[in-house]
Amino acid sequence: MHRFIKLKDGSIHVIWSDNTTDHTMDVYPIDNLDCFDASSSITTEVSYADILVLDTNLSIVKNFKGLSD
């Protein structure tokens, strides 16, 4: 099961790893969901502070507008 996030910039990513000690996650773009290869794909580190929403339901993540909207 995948976990998805939406960042404050509106981009949606798939979580590869959650670094609870550092309060960061390694993620990759949702566009790479079907072609991600752990041995050759590149992930990006994001801070917990940059995340708007996290869920296993992609529809919830895509449709999340933010707390102030």
N, C-alpha and C positions, 0 to 999 in steps of 0.2 A: 504494500500500500504506500502510495506517495503522499508526502506532505507538501503543501503549496503555500507560498507567501506572496503578498502584494506589498511592495515597498512604497514609501512616501512619494516617490517619483511616478507611481502608477504602474511600474513594470511588475510582471508576474514571473516567479521563479519556482523551481523545484528544489527542495532541500536535499543536499547530499549528506551533510553532517552538521550536527549541532554541538558547538563548543561551549558548554555551559560555564566552564571556568572563565573563559575570555568574553562571554556574552556576545558571541558571534556565531554565524552560520556560514557554511560553504554551500553555495547554491549554483544552479545553472539555469539558463533561460527556459521557459516553458516550450519554446519552439524546438528545443533539443530533446524533448521528452522521449520521443520514439527512436532517437538515434544516439542517445548518450552512451558512451563507452568509457568505463572507469579507467581503462588503461591508457586512453589517449585524449579524452575530453578535458577541458579546462573548467575549473570552478572559480567562482568569485566569492571573496569573503565580505559579508555584510554584518553590520552591527545590529544588535537587537533594537537599538534606538531608531533605526531606519525602517522598521517593519510596522506596517499598519495592521495586518491581519494574517493569521496562520490557520490553516484548516486542511483536512484531508479531502474536503469536498471542493473541487475546483470551481464549481458554480458559485459557491459562497464567496470565495476569494475574488473571482472575476467581478462579481456584482457589488462588492463592498465599496462604499462611497467614502467612508471616513466618519469619525465621530462628530465632526463639526458640520457635515453636510446634511 
